[in-house]
Amino acid sequence: MLKRILCIAVCAAGPALADPAATAKTSKGPTLVDSKGMTLYTFDRDSGGKSACTGQCARSWPPFVAPADARPTGAYTIVSRDDGVRQWAYKGHPLYTWSKDKAPGDIDGDDVVDAWHVAQP
């Protein structure tokens, strides 16, 4: 009976959700990265949990896309972009990669036009 009660409580909670990003060490310290180890960035011009990076900006700074079945977890939320794409946000800040970063650990997008910054936990 005890096993059944425990299973009901634990099983009903469903599988644990993994964070959409990981943390890696870069020269800037702990930094959020995607599943390929590529650095994630935030943009100072984003506000109110909305992305201001569209068009050519989004080609240079691809949004960190949330799959259709993704659900918010912990400090991660999902914002809807004007183009309908769902984008991960960390603590309310939409997340992006930088097209000029070539390898995991690159942080070449940090401080671009004094508006882009590595995302840190």
N, C-alpha and C positions, 0 to 999 in steps of 0.2 A: 504494500500500500504506500509506504514512504517513497519508494522508487517512482511510483506512478505520480504522486503529488509533485515530486521534484521534476519529473519529465514535463508535466503540464506547465509548471512555472518556467522552466528553462526552454523547452521546445517551443512554447508559444511566443517566446521572445524572438525567435527566428535566428538565422545565422548572423554572426557578428559582421558589421560592415567595416571594411578596410578603408582607411583614409585614401583619397584619390591621389595624393602626392606623398612622396617620401622626403626624408631629410638627408642631405649629404653635406660633407665638409668642403667648403671652397675657401679661397683666400679671403673672403669676406666673413668666414665663420659658417655656422649652420645655415643651410639654404634649402628652400623647398625645390624639389626636382620632380619631373614627370617619370613615368615608368621606364623611359629610356635613359634616365639619369641627366636629362637636359634641364638646365636652370629655368626656374619660373620667375617671372617679374610682375611688378605692379606698376601702374601708370598714375602719376599725380593728377592728371586731368579727369580721371574717373571720379564720379561722386554719386552718392545716394545708391550705391550698389549697382550702378549702371555703367556700361562700357562706353567710353567716348572714342574708342579706337575702331574706326570703320574704314572701308575702302582700301586705299593704298596702305594706310597705317596697319590694317589687319593682315595685309600680305607680308609686311615686314615683321609684324608682331602677332603671329597666329594665336588666337585664343586657345586656352587650355579647355578643350571641349569635354563636356559631360555627356555620357551616353544617354539615350532616351530613358533607360530604366534606372539611372542614377538617382540617389536620394541624398539630401543633406545629411552630413554626419559630423559631429563635433563642431569644430571651428569652420568647417567647409559648408558653403551654401552654393546654390546654383542661381545664376542670373540669366535672364533671357535677353539676348542681343536683338537689335533692331532687325537683323537679317533672319531671325528665328532660331539661330544656333543657341544651344544651352551651354553656358560657360561656367566652369568652377570659379568660385571666389573663396578667399581665405580671410576670415574676420571682416567680411564685407567688401574686400578688394578683389575685383576680377583679376584672374591670373593669365599670363601670356608666356610664350616662348619667344626667343629672338632668332630670326632667320639667319643671322650671321654667326651664331654660336655653332661650332662644327663638331664638338666632342663633349661628352659628359664632363662637367666641372668648369667649362668655359663660362665666363661671366662678362663677355664683351658688351653686353647690353646695359650693364650697370652705369648709371648716371648719364646715359645718352640724353642729350638736350636738357639735362638737369631735371628730367621728369620721369625717367624709368629707373627702377631700383630692384635689386634682387629681393625676392620674397623670402622673409626669414620668419621662422617660428617664434 
